Amino acid sequence: MYNFQFKNPTKILFGKGQIANLPKELSKDQKILLLYGGGSIKKNGVYTQVMQALSDYDITEFGGIEANPRYETCLKAIELIKQKKLTFILAVGGGSVIDATKFIAAGAEMSEDPWKIITEGLPVKKALPIGSVLTLSATGSEMNSFAVITKEATQEKLSFGSAKVYPQFSILDPETTFSLPKRQIANGIVDAFSHVMEQYMTYPVNAPLQDRFAEGILLTLIEEGPKTLANPEDYDSRANMMWACTMALNGLIGVGVPQDWATHGIGHELTALFEIDHARTLAVVMPGLLTHKSEQKKEKLLQYASRIWNLNEGNDEERIQNAIKRTVEFFESLEVKTKLADYDVRPEAISEIANRLDKRLGNVGLGEHRDIKKQDITKILEHAL
Amino acid sequence: MYNFQFKNPTKILFGKGQIANLPKELSKDQKILLLYGGGSIKKNGVYTQVMQALSDYDITEFGGIEANPRYETCLKAIELIKQKKLTFILAVGGGSVIDATKFIAAGAEMSEDPWKIITEGLPVKKALPIGSVLTLSATGSEMNSFAVITKEATQEKLSFGSAKVYPQFSILDPETTFSLPKRQIANGIVDAFSHVMEQYMTYPVNAPLQDRFAEGILLTLIEEGPKTLANPEDYDSRANMMWACTMALNGLIGVGVPQDWATHGIGHELTALFEIDHARTLAVVMPGLLTHKSEQKKEKLLQYASRIWNLNEGNDEERIQNAIKRTVEFFESLEVKTKLADYDVRPEAISEIANRLDKRLGNVGLGEHRDIKKQDITKILEHAL
């Protein structure tokens, strides 16, 4: 196991009716910006629950955060905060709204262009305190310090992280997610599955507990995912899926082990260029990555084959191929397609993606060995033809 | 899954050489009480590492915290803190030193007798900030808000918990534990094993992720425990055991599930009356508890039999009996004895223990159903004859 440091200060309030506890988490003098997305919270009762809980508070609303939150939209929220001297941001939504909240919280305390946090690595020295009411499980943003922001003007989708933007609290009530479209639930399962794989599917460093935690989340997603899609209002399976998604990316399973975020790296380009749902890009990229890097990832792929898919027959190569096949079948069973053609991306686009990403990466490639460059990206995507 | 709230703000610094990072965790103006136990840290190099890292700090030492930390000793440390106006307590030791640190941190900010926190449930309104350098893995105290204190005068061993006494940081360097006696390492493995069982071995509430995390820790302890006992300086196995012990009781695996702390409850009496090592009392009590409550715990015992001990043959009763047998064999393989006679406790002591505990418990029994009372305690201990 490698040396590591770990701290995650976010308080989780999990379960039915937890929105009513909002006032216990917020001091009375907070001037709150209520940030949300396309307005579904006004249809599914979440907005009403939040407003009832916060009836004694000074609240300003800002809606319209996009599915891949735009830098340009965040700037408007920052302006509003500065103008009205707001002191706390409450995100009510999914990962996109929470990601935007983190960027806005940091930007509200800066005089410079906050995009510099992302592109120039400007440190986040201060950020407004934030909290969240999660209404869509997927990204883990409710219990981590990361955010992904898209700049419309340049079609860039990029991430940043800072300990200053951990939510102080996050409320996870599975019932708030009952009315979500199946497509979004399926996306969440695939996104979380990918988060686990990116912290697990590398090479062994003798960290059996981290491996077992990762495998525990994968198995939970595989078992509970189809159940919650089939019965959206089955509280238990939705709750189990929700907790698994949070644990998939709150830092815990990644301590002391190598990580490979190539799937997200390549996937972000597909979203930036073609507006494909984030999770669907991961389902397109991951099988190709596992195939292309099967030699480097051999030991962990065999462990994955055995512990996740119970594949203990046949030679190593067969077991690995079958494990990748089972992964693809799992995604497809959730109606998440895994081929570029499924999203109308033509083969010629592959070189554009590879060129764009390679240019941005410079000398440091993707993957746990930092060796995934233009040619590899091309090959990985060709597996999705 | 039950509703839950979870927050654990402790920062973990894990791995070789992390003691050198102490100054990054402490502001320069802290007046530090360095709390330790019997002085082994002055023999194994840990004291030297800590003092070198803190050469620029104002440090007062207080040694002599006992294996089951005494209330009476803690009072002396509280006096010293008040007299010298110390502002931070750094625990350097195992669970006992860290537990004492928590009690002292709370007591130093009170005008009343701090024993009232334990016996009268007086809330901890304020506590001095604390940190730890862990030198013995077992209790998980380095990443939780609980402490167990023994009052010499009344032979009482009792616990308290408060969010105010989470360590701000804990340094876990496996190398600092290489020189420990095998007996203490074995005790740590059994203590952590018991912590997991007490959050896992109850009844199912459809919380598969918590189950798998718990099982992941149990399997890690079973696999890595014997390795680290056989090769005390094998860094990886010691590191894996250390991380497993911390994760066993930092709150995570217990979220949203019923818990049964009867083993610890009964075990504490054995320590208070007969000075038996804490972990060894758990090894004495747990098999009897599992046997006596095998009907109530049937479903989880069968899951445990299958997933932990790979016992899938035979009828339910046989599988449960075998799982308990394997548990006992595991403890014994670590040279942790499981019978009262092994510790020179005579059969007549059982009724004394049952009476004492029953009297303290009043109307509320032990266990996940709060139904373990005098007669049950007697039966559980009779299994250890």
Boltz contact constraints between the chains, C-beta under 6 A:
constraints:
  - contact:
      token1: [A, 1]
      token2: [B, 239]
      max_distance: 6.0
  - contact:
      token1: [A, 3]
      token2: [B, 15]
      max_distance: 6.0
  - contact:
      token1: [A, 4]
      token2: [B, 14]
      max_distance: 6.0
  - contact:
      token1: [A, 5]
      token2: [B, 13]
      max_distance: 6.0
  - contact:
      token1: [A, 6]
      token2: [B, 12]
      max_distance: 6.0
  - contact:
      token1: [A, 7]
      token2: [B, 11]
      max_distance: 6.0
  - contact:
      token1: [A, 9]
      token2: [B, 9]
      max_distance: 6.0
  - contact:
      token1: [A, 11]
      token2: [B, 7]
      max_distance: 6.0
  - contact:
      token1: [A, 12]
      token2: [B, 6]
      max_distance: 6.0
  - contact:
      token1: [A, 13]
      token2: [B, 5]
      max_distance: 6.0
  - contact:
      token1: [A, 14]
      token2: [B, 4]
      max_distance: 6.0
  - contact:
      token1: [A, 15]
      token2: [B, 3]
      max_distance: 6.0
  - contact:
      token1: [A, 206]
      token2: [B, 236]
      max_distance: 6.0
  - contact:
      token1: [A, 208]
      token2: [B, 220]
      max_distance: 6.0
  - contact:
      token1: [A, 208]
      token2: [B, 240]
      max_distance: 6.0
  - contact:
      token1: [A, 209]
      token2: [B, 216]
      max_distance: 6.0
  - contact:
      token1: [A, 209]
      token2: [B, 220]
      max_distance: 6.0
  - contact:
      token1: [A, 209]
      token2: [B, 243]
      max_distance: 6.0
  - contact:
      token1: [A, 209]
      token2: [B, 244]
      max_distance: 6.0
  - contact:
      token1: [A, 212]
      token2: [B, 216]
      max_distance: 6.0
  - contact:
      token1: [A, 213]
      token2: [B, 213]
      max_distance: 6.0
  - contact:
      token1: [A, 213]
      token2: [B, 216]
      max_distance: 6.0
  - contact:
      token1: [A, 216]
      token2: [B, 209]
      max_distance: 6.0
  - contact:
      token1: [A, 216]
      token2: [B, 212]
      max_distance: 6.0
  - contact:
      token1: [A, 216]
      token2: [B, 213]
      max_distance: 6.0
  - contact:
      token1: [A, 216]
      token2: [B, 216]
      max_distance: 6.0
  - contact:
      token1: [A, 220]
      token2: [B, 208]
      max_distance: 6.0
  - contact:
      token1: [A, 220]
      token2: [B, 209]
      max_distance: 6.0
  - contact:
      token1: [A, 236]
      token2: [B, 206]
      max_distance: 6.0
  - contact:
      token1: [A, 239]
      token2: [B, 1]
      max_distance: 6.0
  - contact:
      token1: [A, 240]
      token2: [B, 208]
      max_distance: 6.0
  - contact:
      token1: [A, 243]
      token2: [B, 209]
      max_distance: 6.0
  - contact:
      token1: [A, 244]
      token2: [B, 209]
      max_distance: 6.0
